[in-house]
């Protein structure tokens, strides 16, 4: 019994050694074959519907390495990937070669969801990962715009958000983007002097006082109820401010100028105009 077990272990060990030797020989064969392969072409793939990166721009970076005609084994793939990732609009870059001598380049672009204009007149995008990126000369993204009293700095390079206010703006923009109703209705985020967010709608002249980015689900739910029940009865021009910054209530601030006030204002203007005409006549005489 003991001899049978010994021979069994020896046989298993022998099989493992043969397999390992086969793998080593195969890898050596692949390396030898790879060393003889010449780069015939470079294929660049850039998916997505944003066009911050022009294919010609990527081709220029690739061609600067002079890949075509070189031995595949002499091409520094990591160096090429690093050069591509240095572009602020590139989120990731993958470069690899096949056995036919073709270099494959796959580029993933950053996806902007917000454009911020800070109080120092600096203009930049924020991507889907919450990173600041510069504007592009090739393409202008149709995204939500935020402006006003925003102190978030920008040094011209890819960077994280530094202020809580900027993080709240990003969180709000991401929430709006993911809801088709609010994405169609909200045109702009304005930060007032109290550093509170106000939403500027596409339909209606009122401002929506959001405050911060806490309890967004409740706030936008309350706003939707207000849109459906209160505005149709009161009229879209009744309110100048819809305050939803408190999670459990909506406060509508009406326009101060009523119809009676409007008529009185018109009469006052007419009276002043008549007086001015009389005064002008007396001066002429």
Backbone as CSV, one residue per row, in Angstrom:
resi,resn,N_x,N_y,N_z,CA_x,CA_y,CA_z,C_x,C_y,C_z
1,UNK,0.830,-1.209,0.000,0.000,0.000,0.000,0.865,1.260,0.000
2,UNK,1.918,1.250,0.820,2.807,2.406,0.930,3.522,2.670,-0.387
3,UNK,3.928,1.574,-1.093,4.615,1.752,-2.376,3.685,2.338,-3.430
4,UNK,2.415,1.914,-3.393,1.456,2.441,-4.378,1.265,3.937,-4.192
5,UNK,1.168,4.352,-2.928,0.994,5.788,-2.659,2.223,6.573,-3.095
6,UNK,3.412,5.998,-2.870,4.649,6.669,-3.266,4.706,6.864,-4.763
7,UNK,4.389,5.783,-5.514,4.396,5.884,-6.980,3.333,6.882,-7.476
8,UNK,2.228,6.954,-6.771,1.175,7.907,-7.161,1.657,9.342,-7.016
9,UNK,2.325,9.653,-5.883,2.857,10.988,-5.666,3.950,11.321,-6.672
10,UNK,4.763,10.325,-6.980,5.831,10.540,-7.960,5.237,10.843,-9.332
11,UNK,4.185,10.112,-9.701,3.544,10.311,-11.002,2.909,11.701,-11.094
12,UNK,2.238,12.126,-10.013,1.610,13.457,-9.995,2.660,14.557,-10.099
13,UNK,3.753,14.374,-9.338,4.832,15.366,-9.379,5.454,15.440,-10.760
14,UNK,5.605,14.279,-11.404,6.174,14.241,-12.751,5.281,14.972,-13.745
15,UNK,3.968,14.767,-13.610,3.018,15.435,-14.511,3.090,16.954,-14.346
16,UNK,3.205,17.406,-13.063,3.319,18.840,-12.815,4.600,19.404,-13.410
17,UNK,5.677,18.676,-13.293,6.945,19.135,-13.858,6.879,19.228,-15.374
18,UNK,6.241,18.216,-15.998,6.093,18.246,-17.462,5.243,19.436,-17.894
19,UNK,4.136,19.665,-17.156,3.254,20.788,-17.497,3.977,22.117,-17.349
20,UNK,4.712,22.254,-16.227,5.458,23.488,-16.000,6.515,23.706,-17.067
21,UNK,7.181,22.616,-17.437,8.182,22.724,-18.501,7.556,23.136,-19.815
22,UNK,6.348,22.606,-20.087,5.644,22.965,-21.316,5.288,24.434,-21.352
23,UNK,4.841,24.964,-20.189,4.487,26.373,-20.109,5.708,27.250,-20.349
24,UNK,6.851,26.864,-19.737,8.089,27.623,-19.917,8.509,27.633,-21.375
25,UNK,8.433,26.462,-22.019,8.805,26.370,-23.435,7.880,27.214,-24.287
26,UNK,6.559,27.161,-23.973,5.577,27.933,-24.736,5.817,29.427,-24.584
27,UNK,6.066,29.877,-23.348,6.336,31.289,-23.115,7.609,31.737,-23.828
28,UNK,8.599,30.882,-23.829,9.841,31.203,-24.536,9.585,31.335,-26.021
29,UNK,8.736,30.453,-26.541,8.398,30.492,-27.968,7.663,31.785,-28.310
30,UNK,6.725,32.180,-27.401,5.964,33.408,-27.628,6.881,34.626,-27.609
31,UNK,7.807,34.651,-26.646,8.735,35.766,-26.540,9.631,35.865,-27.773
32,UNK,10.060,34.711,-28.266,10.907,34.693,-29.466,10.127,35.209,-30.666
33,UNK,8.868,34.743,-30.760,8.027,35.184,-31.877,7.710,36.670,-31.774
34,UNK,7.431,37.127,-30.527,7.132,38.540,-30.307,8.316,39.421,-30.692
35,UNK,9.513,38.946,-30.388,10.710,39.719,-30.690,10.907,39.896,-32.193
36,UNK,10.261,39.044,-32.956,10.421,39.111,-34.413,9.284,39.858,-35.095
37,UNK,8.254,40.267,-34.322,7.083,40.932,-34.888,7.353,42.428,-35.048
38,UNK,6.984,42.946,-36.218,7.141,44.370,-36.526,5.775,45.045,-36.446
39,UNK,5.723,46.243,-35.878,4.468,46.994,-35.794,4.034,47.420,-37.198
40,UNK,2.875,46.928,-37.602,2.367,47.228,-38.944,1.407,48.416,-38.960
41,UNK,0.676,48.590,-37.851,-0.347,49.645,-37.842,-0.744,49.952,-36.399
42,UNK,-1.403,51.110,-36.215,-1.925,51.512,-34.914,-3.405,51.842,-35.089
43,UNK,-4.249,51.217,-34.290,-5.684,51.468,-34.360,-6.135,52.136,-33.070
44,UNK,-6.817,53.283,-33.225,-7.271,54.078,-32.081,-8.784,53.985,-31.980
45,UNK,-9.276,53.687,-30.771,-10.720,53.570,-30.526,-11.106,54.526,-29.413
46,UNK,-12.017,55.484,-29.725,-12.482,56.473,-28.746,-14.010,56.402,-28.697
47,UNK,-14.578,55.648,-27.770,-16.045,55.539,-27.685,-16.671,56.769,-27.049
48,UNK,-17.997,56.862,-27.134,-18.720,57.942,-26.469,-19.187,59.008,-27.434
49,UNK,-20.051,59.908,-26.922,-20.608,60.970,-27.760,-20.051,62.345,-27.423
50,UNK,-19.024,62.402,-26.563,-18.337,63.664,-26.293,-17.093,63.733,-27.179
51,UNK,-16.729,64.924,-27.559,-15.629,65.060,-28.498,-14.573,66.043,-27.996
52,UNK,-14.244,65.927,-26.723,-13.162,66.746,-26.196,-11.834,66.364,-26.838
53,UNK,-11.701,65.092,-27.168,-10.451,64.590,-27.740,-10.656,64.320,-29.219
54,UNK,-9.874,64.982,-30.022,-9.915,64.742,-31.459,-9.020,63.552,-31.785
55,UNK,-9.487,62.662,-32.676,-8.697,61.482,-33.029,-7.336,61.874,-33.587
56,UNK,-7.278,62.986,-34.289,-6.007,63.444,-34.849,-5.017,63.773,-33.737
57,UNK,-5.561,64.294,-32.612,-4.710,64.619,-31.471,-4.050,63.358,-30.903
58,UNK,-4.823,62.288,-30.811,-4.285,61.013,-30.330,-3.302,60.438,-31.344
59,UNK,-3.635,60.560,-32.617,-2.736,60.080,-33.663,-1.382,60.795,-33.599
60,UNK,-1.420,62.096,-33.297,-0.169,62.857,-33.212,0.705,62.353,-32.065
61,UNK,0.065,62.031,-30.927,0.827,61.508,-29.783,1.425,60.152,-30.128
62,UNK,0.619,59.318,-30.759,1.085,57.970,-31.128,2.199,58.047,-32.160
63,UNK,2.002,58.900,-33.168,3.007,59.008,-34.233,4.320,59.598,-33.737
64,UNK,4.230,60.375,-32.644,5.454,60.956,-32.083,6.385,59.862,-31.564
65,UNK,5.835,58.706,-31.247,6.645,57.582,-30.785,7.209,56.758,-31.954
66,UNK,6.739,57.072,-33.176,7.247,56.357,-34.350,7.076,54.854,-34.243
67,UNK,5.835,54.408,-34.005,5.590,52.984,-33.724,5.656,52.109,-34.967
68,UNK,5.035,52.567,-36.051,4.967,51.737,-37.258,6.363,51.489,-37.818
69,UNK,6.669,50.218,-38.040,7.971,49.828,-38.572,8.956,49.406,-37.504
70,UNK,8.613,49.669,-36.240,9.508,49.279,-35.151,9.189,47.873,-34.663
71,UNK,10.157,47.269,-34.021,9.955,45.959,-33.429,9.027,46.092,-32.225
72,UNK,8.001,45.243,-32.152,7.025,45.299,-31.071,7.714,45.225,-29.706
73,UNK,8.742,44.411,-29.616,9.422,44.201,-28.339,10.167,45.449,-27.877
74,UNK,10.415,46.386,-28.796,11.161,47.602,-28.455,10.255,48.774,-28.109
75,UNK,8.936,48.565,-28.197,7.980,49.647,-27.945,7.631,49.687,-26.461
76,UNK,7.764,50.858,-25.863,7.463,51.048,-24.444,5.978,51.380,-24.291
77,UNK,5.186,50.348,-24.033,3.737,50.521,-23.921,3.374,51.416,-22.740
78,UNK,4.051,51.239,-21.609,3.747,52.028,-20.409,4.015,53.516,-20.637
79,UNK,5.072,53.821,-21.355,5.399,55.218,-21.637,4.322,55.863,-22.509
80,UNK,3.830,55.108,-23.484,2.785,55.621,-24.365,1.492,55.845,-23.587
81,UNK,1.129,54.922,-22.718,-0.076,55.075,-21.905,0.028,56.308,-21.009
82,UNK,1.192,56.509,-20.406,1.394,57.666,-19.525,1.244,58.969,-20.300
83,UNK,1.759,58.989,-21.515,1.660,60.199,-22.357,0.190,60.502,-22.694
84,UNK,-0.578,59.469,-22.970,-1.990,59.658,-23.288,-2.781,60.098,-22.061
85,UNK,-2.490,59.528,-20.900,-3.202,59.865,-19.671,-2.890,61.282,-19.200
86,UNK,-1.804,61.861,-19.697,-1.449,63.234,-19.323,-2.436,64.240,-19.897
87,UNK,-3.192,63.840,-20.914,-4.224,64.713,-21.475,-5.352,64.866,-20.453
88,UNK,-5.740,66.082,-20.088,-6.751,66.272,-19.027,-8.127,65.728,-19.372
89,UNK,-8.394,65.489,-20.647,-9.700,64.979,-21.051,-9.732,63.453,-21.154
90,UNK,-8.598,62.805,-20.918,-8.518,61.345,-20.959,-8.717,60.799,-19.554
91,UNK,-9.741,59.975,-19.387,-9.984,59.348,-18.091,-9.122,58.100,-17.929
92,UNK,-9.011,57.315,-18.992,-8.154,56.131,-18.956,-7.652,55.835,-20.368
93,UNK,-6.512,55.199,-20.437,-5.912,54.823,-21.725,-5.343,53.412,-21.604
94,UNK,-5.690,52.584,-22.560,-5.195,51.203,-22.574,-4.515,50.956,-23.908
95,UNK,-3.265,50.539,-23.859,-2.489,50.262,-25.067,-1.971,48.825,-25.001
96,UNK,-2.179,48.072,-26.044,-1.685,46.694,-26.085,-1.426,46.293,-27.537
97,UNK,-0.614,45.231,-27.708,-0.286,44.775,-29.054,-0.797,43.360,-29.254
98,UNK,-1.083,43.018,-30.502,-1.460,41.642,-30.809,-0.336,40.978,-31.604
99,UNK,-0.506,39.694,-31.864,0.553,38.927,-32.520,0.667,39.230,-34.011
100,UNK,-0.292,40.010,-34.529,-0.254,40.369,-35.951,0.487,41.682,-36.193
101,UNK,1.023,42.245,-35.127,1.780,43.485,-35.275,0.925,44.736,-35.264
102,UNK,-0.276,44.664,-34.683,-1.174,45.813,-34.597,-1.185,46.336,-33.162
103,UNK,-0.913,47.641,-32.992,-1.003,48.283,-31.679,-2.425,48.817,-31.520
104,UNK,-3.103,48.378,-30.453,-4.469,48.813,-30.179,-4.440,49.874,-29.077
105,UNK,-5.114,50.996,-29.341,-5.188,52.091,-28.366,-6.662,52.368,-28.051
106,UNK,-7.045,52.189,-26.795,-8.417,52.439,-26.362,-8.435,53.611,-25.386
107,UNK,-9.210,54.645,-25.741,-9.259,55.872,-24.942,-10.650,56.027,-24.344
108,UNK,-10.713,56.307,-23.049,-11.974,56.627,-22.382,-11.933,58.096,-21.984
109,UNK,-12.897,58.873,-22.475,-12.907,60.309,-22.199,-13.629,60.634,-20.891
110,UNK,-13.290,61.765,-20.325,-14.016,62.244,-19.154,-15.391,62.750,-19.581
111,UNK,-16.372,62.558,-18.714,-17.739,62.976,-19.014,-18.116,64.175,-18.147
112,UNK,-18.190,65.370,-18.701,-18.564,66.546,-17.912,-20.060,66.547,-17.622
113,UNK,-20.444,66.951,-16.414,-21.866,67.056,-16.072,-22.217,68.457,-15.588
114,UNK,-21.211,69.303,-15.423,-21.425,70.618,-14.830,-20.344,71.583,-15.304
115,UNK,-20.744,72.825,-15.502,-19.785,73.887,-15.826,-19.891,74.971,-14.766
116,UNK,-18.789,75.284,-14.130,-18.772,76.272,-13.048,-18.032,77.529,-13.483
117,UNK,-18.636,78.678,-13.220,-17.978,79.971,-13.400,-17.862,80.588,-12.016
118,UNK,-16.661,80.614,-11.452,-16.509,81.091,-10.088,-16.460,82.616,-10.022
119,UNK,-16.394,83.160,-8.812,-16.460,84.617,-8.640,-15.206,85.332,-9.125
120,UNK,-14.159,84.576,-9.447,-12.939,85.158,-10.006,-12.896,85.038,-11.531
121,UNK,-14.061,84.734,-12.127,-14.203,84.604,-13.584,-13.398,83.439,-14.155
122,UNK,-13.120,82.437,-13.332,-12.512,81.202,-13.824,-13.624,80.251,-14.247
123,UNK,-13.411,79.584,-15.346,-14.434,78.769,-15.985,-13.902,77.358,-16.168
124,UNK,-14.626,76.360,-15.675,-14.140,74.980,-15.788,-15.309,74.000,-15.707
125,UNK,-15.049,72.765,-16.131,-16.040,71.694,-16.029,-15.784,70.866,-14.778
126,UNK,-16.823,70.148,-14.353,-16.692,69.101,-13.339,-17.212,67.825,-13.984
127,UNK,-16.400,66.745,-13.944,-16.802,65.515,-14.617,-17.651,64.637,-13.707
128,UNK,-18.042,63.470,-14.225,-18.950,62.577,-13.505,-18.336,61.998,-12.246
129,UNK,-17.020,62.114,-12.089,-16.343,61.632,-10.883,-16.052,62.767,-9.895
130,UNK,-16.567,63.971,-10.187,-16.356,65.088,-9.285,-14.998,65.729,-9.401
131,UNK,-14.355,65.609,-10.552,-13.035,66.203,-10.767,-13.155,67.423,-11.678
132,UNK,-12.403,68.466,-11.348,-12.380,69.668,-12.173,-11.485,69.450,-13.389
133,UNK,-11.965,69.852,-14.547,-11.184,69.752,-15.778,-11.332,71.059,-16.558
134,UNK,-10.334,71.420,-17.362,-10.410,72.688,-18.110,-11.410,72.624,-19.253
135,UNK,-11.709,73.778,-19.824,-12.542,73.836,-21.020,-11.755,73.301,-22.209
136,UNK,-12.478,72.957,-23.264,-11.847,72.400,-24.449,-12.003,73.348,-25.633
137,UNK,-10.987,73.381,-26.474,-11.062,74.184,-27.702,-11.816,73.434,-28.799
138,UNK,-11.986,72.117,-28.615,-12.607,71.300,-29.651,-14.111,71.156,-29.495
139,UNK,-14.608,71.294,-28.257,-16.003,70.939,-28.022,-16.541,71.673,-26.809
140,UNK,-17.800,72.112,-26.894,-18.490,72.727,-25.767,-19.615,71.808,-25.317
141,UNK,-19.544,71.346,-24.077,-20.541,70.409,-23.570,-21.797,71.156,-23.137
142,UNK,-22.965,70.634,-23.522,-24.242,71.210,-23.124,-24.628,70.634,-21.775
143,UNK,-24.143,71.261,-20.713,-24.374,70.775,-19.360,-24.921,71.896,-18.494
144,UNK,-25.333,71.544,-17.291,-25.840,72.516,-16.335,-24.732,73.509,-15.976
145,UNK,-25.118,74.787,-15.838,-24.152,75.843,-15.520,-24.398,76.342,-14.102
146,UNK,-23.320,76.556,-13.350,-23.407,77.131,-12.009,-22.543,78.388,-11.959
147,UNK,-23.075,79.462,-11.389,-22.314,80.708,-11.265,-22.736,81.461,-10.016
148,UNK,-22.186,82.638,-9.829,-22.521,83.438,-8.657,-21.360,83.535,-7.689
149,UNK,-21.659,83.515,-6.395,-20.645,83.686,-5.346,-19.995,82.336,-5.020
150,UNK,-19.249,81.828,-5.978,-18.585,80.528,-5.848,-17.088,80.765,-5.683
151,UNK,-16.549,80.311,-4.579,-15.140,80.573,-4.263,-14.216,79.420,-4.649
152,UNK,-14.747,78.390,-5.265,-13.927,77.227,-5.634,-12.810,77.642,-6.599
153,UNK,-11.526,77.424,-6.234,-10.413,77.830,-7.112,-10.168,76.802,-8.221
154,UNK,-9.462,77.245,-9.244,-9.099,76.337,-10.346,-7.718,76.712,-10.848
155,UNK,-6.811,75.724,-10.879,-5.431,75.991,-11.308,-5.142,75.560,-12.745
156,UNK,-6.191,75.170,-13.483,-6.022,74.829,-14.890,-5.737,73.368,-15.157
157,UNK,-5.632,72.556,-14.105,-5.345,71.133,-14.282,-6.434,70.291,-13.625
158,UNK,-6.412,68.999,-13.888,-7.369,68.084,-13.268,-7.158,68.105,-11.755
159,UNK,-8.257,68.336,-11.018,-8.120,68.490,-9.573,-9.444,68.118,-8.902
160,UNK,-9.384,67.836,-7.613,-10.584,67.542,-6.841,-11.262,68.842,-6.415
161,UNK,-12.493,68.731,-5.917,-13.208,69.887,-5.402,-12.732,70.172,-3.982
162,UNK,-12.473,71.454,-3.679,-11.876,71.808,-2.393,-12.872,72.354,-1.380
163,UNK,-13.995,72.899,-1.829,-14.940,73.527,-0.911,-16.214,72.700,-0.795
164,UNK,-16.872,72.838,0.360,-18.135,72.131,0.581,-19.208,72.638,-0.377
165,UNK,-19.191,73.942,-0.658,-20.178,74.508,-1.575,-20.060,73.883,-2.959
166,UNK,-18.840,73.761,-3.462,-18.636,73.151,-4.780,-19.094,71.695,-4.782
167,UNK,-18.852,70.993,-3.688,-19.304,69.604,-3.570,-20.831,69.528,-3.579
168,UNK,-21.491,70.486,-2.928,-22.954,70.540,-2.929,-23.490,70.829,-4.330
169,UNK,-22.816,71.730,-5.046,-23.231,72.044,-6.420,-23.107,70.802,-7.299
170,UNK,-21.986,70.097,-7.164,-21.786,68.863,-7.936,-22.843,67.823,-7.598
171,UNK,-23.126,67.649,-6.320,-24.125,66.665,-5.886,-25.497,67.011,-6.450
172,UNK,-25.838,68.295,-6.435,-27.125,68.743,-6.967,-27.200,68.554,-8.474
173,UNK,-26.128,68.900,-9.181,-26.084,68.735,-10.636,-26.210,67.265,-11.023
174,UNK,-25.560,66.397,-10.258,-25.647,64.965,-10.532,-27.069,64.457,-10.300
175,UNK,-27.724,64.966,-9.262,-29.110,64.574,-8.975,-30.031,65.014,-10.115
176,UNK,-29.868,66.255,-10.546,-30.707,66.781,-11.628,-30.469,66.015,-12.921
177,UNK,-29.212,65.701,-13.199,-28.872,65.000,-14.440,-29.527,63.630,-14.521
178,UNK,-29.683,62.976,-13.398,-30.218,61.622,-13.378,-31.751,61.575,-13.410
179,UNK,-32.388,62.719,-13.340,-33.850,62.783,-13.390,-34.251,63.537,-14.657
180,UNK,-34.933,62.867,-15.558,-35.256,63.465,-16.859,-36.141,64.698,-16.726
181,UNK,-37.053,64.701,-15.735,-37.932,65.855,-15.540,-37.139,67.093,-15.142
182,UNK,-36.279,66.959,-14.110,-35.531,68.118,-13.626,-34.404,68.493,-14.584
183,UNK,-33.878,67.530,-15.309,-32.854,67.842,-16.306,-33.429,68.739,-17.402
184,UNK,-34.709,68.540,-17.712,-35.362,69.356,-18.732,-35.829,70.701,-18.181
185,UNK,-36.091,70.781,-16.876,-36.662,71.992,-16.284,-35.635,72.957,-15.719
186,UNK,-34.558,72.438,-15.122,-33.579,73.308,-14.469,-32.485,73.702,-15.457
187,UNK,-32.290,75.001,-15.636,-31.323,75.494,-16.621,-30.016,75.960,-15.986
188,UNK,-30.076,76.339,-14.703,-28.897,76.981,-14.107,-28.942,76.869,-12.594
189,UNK,-27.767,76.827,-11.974,-27.644,76.918,-10.521,-26.931,78.230,-10.198
190,UNK,-27.595,79.066,-9.408,-26.989,80.339,-9.013,-26.729,80.313,-7.510
191,UNK,-25.526,80.725,-7.109,-25.170,80.796,-5.691,-25.256,82.256,-5.250
192,UNK,-26.165,82.531,-4.304,-26.360,83.913,-3.870,-25.299,84.344,-2.853
193,UNK,-25.400,85.571,-2.377,-24.377,86.115,-1.477,-24.330,85.400,-0.128
194,UNK,-25.416,84.691,0.217,-25.440,83.900,1.452,-24.897,82.490,1.233
195,UNK,-24.347,82.249,0.037,-23.790,80.954,-0.348,-24.845,79.844,-0.315
196,UNK,-26.056,80.217,-0.706,-27.129,79.242,-0.861,-27.427,79.061,-2.342
197,UNK,-27.766,77.855,-2.716,-28.046,77.568,-4.123,-29.471,77.960,-4.496
198,UNK,-29.589,78.610,-5.646,-30.881,78.913,-6.232,-30.943,78.250,-7.602
199,UNK,-32.061,77.622,-7.896,-32.243,76.959,-9.181,-33.027,77.876,-10.109
200,UNK,-32.537,78.041,-11.321,-33.199,78.869,-12.323,-33.902,77.943,-13.311
201,UNK,-35.246,77.963,-13.352,-35.968,77.047,-14.241,-36.045,77.565,-15.677
202,UNK,-36.315,76.653,-16.590,-36.519,77.039,-17.988,-37.922,77.602,-18.187
203,UNK,-38.886,77.095,-17.410,-40.271,77.546,-17.506,-40.632,78.271,-16.219
204,UNK,-41.068,79.530,-16.332,-41.406,80.315,-15.156,-40.306,81.305,-14.823
205,UNK,-40.682,82.413,-14.176,-39.728,83.469,-13.843,-39.256,83.414,-12.396
206,UNK,-39.796,82.471,-11.637,-39.425,82.402,-10.226,-38.058,81.740,-10.033
207,UNK,-37.459,82.025,-8.874,-36.230,81.356,-8.461,-36.597,80.317,-7.403
208,UNK,-35.897,79.196,-7.454,-36.161,78.118,-6.508,-35.009,78.091,-5.514
209,UNK,-35.285,78.481,-4.278,-34.246,78.533,-3.252,-34.040,77.127,-2.685
210,UNK,-32.915,76.519,-3.044,-32.625,75.148,-2.630,-31.837,75.103,-1.327
211,UNK,-30.977,76.093,-1.093,-30.140,76.071,0.100,-28.901,75.231,-0.132
212,UNK,-28.785,74.109,0.593,-27.654,73.205,0.408,-28.125,71.916,-0.278
213,UNK,-27.254,70.918,-0.293,-27.566,69.673,-1.010,-28.091,68.576,-0.093
214,UNK,-28.501,68.936,1.121,-29.079,67.940,2.031,-30.523,67.626,1.631
215,UNK,-30.925,66.372,1.822,-32.324,65.937,1.620,-32.850,66.309,0.239
216,UNK,-32.075,66.042,-0.785,-32.501,66.410,-2.142,-33.768,65.683,-2.570
217,UNK,-33.911,64.434,-2.178,-35.120,63.686,-2.547,-36.372,64.382,-2.014
218,UNK,-36.346,64.754,-0.747,-37.505,65.410,-0.144,-37.762,66.780,-0.755
219,UNK,-36.702,67.532,-0.973,-36.847,68.888,-1.504,-37.457,68.879,-2.903
220,UNK,-36.952,68.006,-3.763,-37.474,67.970,-5.136,-38.864,67.332,-5.187
221,UNK,-39.148,66.435,-4.258,-40.509,65.888,-4.177,-41.492,66.988,-3.799
222,UNK,-41.131,67.803,-2.805,-41.990,68.906,-2.402,-42.183,69.915,-3.534
223,UNK,-41.117,70.163,-4.275,-41.204,71.086,-5.405,-42.154,70.549,-6.468
224,UNK,-42.092,69.257,-6.724,-42.971,68.646,-7.723,-44.433,68.771,-7.301
225,UNK,-44.716,68.522,-6.026,-46.081,68.664,-5.514,-46.552,70.105,-5.652
226,UNK,-45.670,71.057,-5.357,-46.003,72.481,-5.480,-46.308,72.835,-6.928
227,UNK,-45.511,72.296,-7.857,-45.749,72.533,-9.279,-47.112,71.990,-9.721
228,UNK,-47.467,70.835,-9.203,-48.695,70.168,-9.658,-49.953,70.759,-9.035
229,UNK,-49.853,71.201,-7.757,-51.063,71.604,-7.048,-51.197,73.110,-6.841
230,UNK,-50.106,73.763,-6.448,-50.208,75.182,-6.094,-50.139,76.111,-7.299
231,UNK,-49.172,75.912,-8.174,-48.962,76.843,-9.290,-50.132,76.882,-10.272
232,UNK,-50.738,75.741,-10.637,-51.866,75.824,-11.569,-53.024,76.668,-11.024
233,UNK,-53.209,76.692,-9.708,-54.290,77.476,-9.117,-53.904,78.940,-8.947
234,UNK,-52.688,79.163,-8.475,-52.252,80.547,-8.212,-51.773,81.264,-9.473
235,UNK,-51.281,80.480,-10.445,-50.720,81.074,-11.654,-49.202,81.062,-11.611
236,UNK,-48.581,80.818,-12.758,-47.120,80.677,-12.818,-46.386,81.976,-12.498
237,UNK,-47.074,83.116,-12.673,-46.405,84.387,-12.413,-46.645,84.934,-11.016
238,UNK,-47.301,84.148,-10.158,-47.662,84.634,-8.827,-46.461,84.734,-7.897
239,UNK,-45.581,83.758,-7.986,-44.480,83.682,-7.032,-43.151,84.095,-7.680
240,UNK,-42.373,84.851,-6.916,-41.039,85.200,-7.396,-39.979,84.263,-6.822
241,UNK,-40.272,83.675,-5.661,-39.359,82.724,-5.026,-40.150,81.528,-4.518
242,UNK,-39.642,80.334,-4.801,-40.187,79.112,-4.210,-39.096,78.548,-3.309
243,UNK,-39.330,78.625,-2.017,-38.318,78.231,-1.035,-38.528,76.764,-0.651
244,UNK,-37.585,75.901,-1.051,-37.681,74.478,-0.705,-36.490,74.041,0.153
245,UNK,-35.782,74.996,0.733,-34.567,74.625,1.459,-34.854,73.892,2.765
246,UNK,-36.114,73.994,3.231,-36.517,73.216,4.401,-37.156,71.913,3.904
247,UNK,-36.663,70.789,4.401,-37.039,69.490,3.837,-38.524,69.178,3.972
248,UNK,-39.229,69.783,4.946,-40.616,69.391,5.223,-41.658,70.413,4.798
249,UNK,-41.249,71.461,4.078,-42.227,72.456,3.664,-41.755,73.226,2.443
250,UNK,-42.718,73.871,1.798,-42.426,74.756,0.672,-43.016,76.122,1.004
251,UNK,-42.210,77.162,0.874,-42.669,78.522,1.152,-42.638,79.307,-0.151
252,UNK,-43.799,79.785,-0.570,-43.879,80.581,-1.781,-43.893,82.061,-1.462
253,UNK,-42.952,82.813,-2.018,-42.900,84.260,-1.821,-43.508,84.916,-3.050
254,UNK,-44.641,85.613,-2.837,-45.367,86.187,-3.962,-44.699,87.465,-4.465
255,UNK,-44.964,87.767,-5.716,-44.543,89.048,-6.267,-45.304,90.159,-5.549
256,UNK,-44.627,91.201,-5.146,-45.256,92.268,-4.369,-46.160,93.146,-5.216
257,UNK,-45.897,93.197,-6.503,-46.648,94.080,-7.376,-47.947,93.407,-7.808
258,UNK,-49.075,93.732,-7.174,-50.387,93.199,-7.534,-50.961,94.025,-8.686
259,UNK,-52.170,93.651,-9.134,-52.814,94.392,-10.228,-53.135,95.827,-9.793
260,UNK,-53.585,95.965,-8.532,-53.899,97.290,-8.014,-52.643,98.150,-7.935
261,UNK,-51.553,97.526,-7.448,-50.286,98.266,-7.384,-49.817,98.653,-8.777
262,UNK,-50.016,97.741,-9.734,-49.589,98.009,-11.096,-50.344,99.191,-11.690
263,UNK,-51.702,99.259,-11.432,-52.522,100.351,-11.937,-52.116,101.676,-11.305
264,UNK,-51.836,101.631,-9.994,-51.418,102.854,-9.293,-50.081,103.342,-9.837
265,UNK,-49.176,102.405,-10.132,-47.870,102.769,-10.670,-48.017,103.418,-12.040
266,UNK,-48.935,102.872,-12.867,-49.153,103.441,-14.195,-49.703,104.863,-14.094
267,UNK,-50.671,105.088,-13.156,-51.243,106.420,-12.970,-50.196,107.417,-12.496
268,UNK,-49.311,106.954,-11.599,-48.251,107.825,-11.084,-47.305,108.235,-12.201
269,UNK,-46.974,107.274,-13.052,-46.093,107.565,-14.182,-46.747,108.548,-15.143
270,UNK,-48.062,108.320,-15.385,-48.796,109.195,-16.291,-48.862,110.618,-15.724
271,UNK,-49.104,110.733,-14.390,-49.181,112.033,-13.730,-47.852,112.768,-13.810
272,UNK,-46.755,112.040,-13.561,-45.426,112.651,-13.623,-45.107,113.107,-15.036
273,UNK,-45.546,112.321,-16.030,-45.283,112.666,-17.424,-46.027,113.933,-17.809
274,UNK,-47.308,114.049,-17.351,-48.114,115.230,-17.648,-47.498,116.480,-17.019
275,UNK,-47.053,116.328,-15.759,-46.423,117.441,-15.058,-45.162,117.895,-15.776
276,UNK,-44.390,116.905,-16.260,-43.139,117.231,-16.938,-43.419,117.988,-18.227
277,UNK,-44.508,117.632,-18.916,-44.871,118.339,-20.152,-45.241,119.790,-19.856
278,UNK,-46.036,119.985,-18.748,-46.437,121.338,-18.374,-45.215,122.188,-18.003
279,UNK,-44.305,121.607,-17.234,-43.107,122.334,-16.833,-42.279,122.714,-18.052
280,UNK,-42.223,121.808,-19.006,-41.487,122.088,-20.234,-42.123,123.225,-21.004
281,UNK,-43.482,123.253,-21.015,-44.226,124.314,-21.712,-43.975,125.664,-21.074
282,UNK,-43.967,125.698,-19.720,-43.736,126.943,-19.037,-42.327,127.478,-19.306
283,UNK,-41.360,126.596,-19.371,-40.013,127.032,-19.662,-39.900,127.614,-21.057
284,UNK,-40.661,127.015,-21.990,-40.639,127.496,-23.378,-41.226,128.891,-23.472
285,UNK,-42.309,129.141,-22.672,-42.946,130.455,-22.720,-42.074,131.523,-22.068
